[in-house]
Amino acid sequence: MFNCFLSNIATLSMATSGSHIGWTSPTLPILKSPDSRVPLTSDDASWIASFALLGSIPGTIFAAFIVDWLGRKICLLIAGIPLTVSWILIIIAWNPYILYVSRFVSGFGIGVAYVVCPMYIGEIADKEIRGSLGSFIKLMVTFGELYAHAIGPFVSYECLAYSCAVIPIFFFLSFIWMPESPYYLLMKNRDDKAMKSLRLLKRYATEDQLDEDMEQIQKTVIRDLTDKGHFWDLFNTPGNRKAVLISFGLQVVLQFSGIAAIESYTQEILEEADTDLHAGTAVIILSVLQLIAGVGAAALVDQLGRRPLLLVTTFLGGLSLAVTAIFYLLKFRILVNMADVGWILHASVIFYELIIALGLNPLPYMMLGELFPTNVKGTAVSLANLWGSLLAFIVSKMYQVISDSYGVYTSFGLFAISCFIGIIFIVLMVPETKGKSLLEIQEELNCKKRKQKKGVMKMQEVRVSTLT
């Protein structure tokens, strides 16, 4: 299980990404306060929350170009550079524009890490634990968010940045000694180095086992290099076109449920509850529960199925967002005193983030690996990540604009409506992939089974007519 240990070190890049995502929740209220070292307006805060999402778009594109040129290991180390530089810029920032740059730079690193880390883990992990390690990626992102949420409310602005900068530094010091993916080394015809890497990854395997594993990797490399898909192949078949519609549509449902905006402003949102429970403490509790929910999602997805889990979590997420919108409407529009029932706001926001973590948040990304054939999977994943990042940027930015112009209840009302519309999309378009092989999923998307059934019926009619 040595490669399990190596995979966990690789996911420190995702923990670093998570700390950047979680940094805004405890920090934006401090920066918007009158005695802030970098005074911000609401518009400034919305740009700071959004620029990381915008920066992930060129980061994703950059990673797609260099990952097969420089290798998985080098690319992950490259991702760590902007993720570290961003904390330095945050520490020395003296005006909002430096913070804009720092957030864009961190987003660039996040985009690279999100593309490369799953590839690295998928190529070095044993097949028996690949699924578990794949779900561990999301858990490490959540851990990074928890790290920032847990420290932020109790330390200074500078101390939080220094504390978060420790993660990428530790990642550099530990990951630089890790082996390159044997899959990549074989792609570059470095057979000796590939075997050396495989020996390090599977140090307790016998020579026969190593030879067998190397043969399997070689077959995979040959297959992928000879059947390499292109962008236009995504639209060549009905199945691919439907898979694009499903994957892009699920991203619309997820992002327009407000996940990026709510995660960026969680502490600020919860402060409106006016309860005895401090908003910072509530965010920490939420982050811990999200870690537990991440583990639960991995267990539920193969028991309940993708479609039921998507439908249930989207519906319940919409209900919790509707409750939040009504709370804000009563407090700010109708001017009802909500001090005695502030716990409702805490409960609805926490419930939303937890229920989304069980289904609607991870499933659109997980189903990418099931909906597309191997030859276009890489292109499809990159495009879906780009689309999701663009939508997240738009929603995160517009949340503050709409809230300032029309009230925060309008933002949450729109998020709730998006969830309920999303249910219709899931019912009409999203297939169930539980218990189906990749071949069966492709046949269903391409409607081959239906055609086969029609063919059988025609043959039966011919037989009946000849008998009569």
Order of alpha helices (4+ residues) and beta strands (2+ residues): alpha-alpha-alpha-alpha-alpha-alpha-alpha-alpha-alpha-alpha-alpha-alpha-alpha-alpha-alpha-alpha-alpha-alpha-alpha-alpha-alpha-alpha
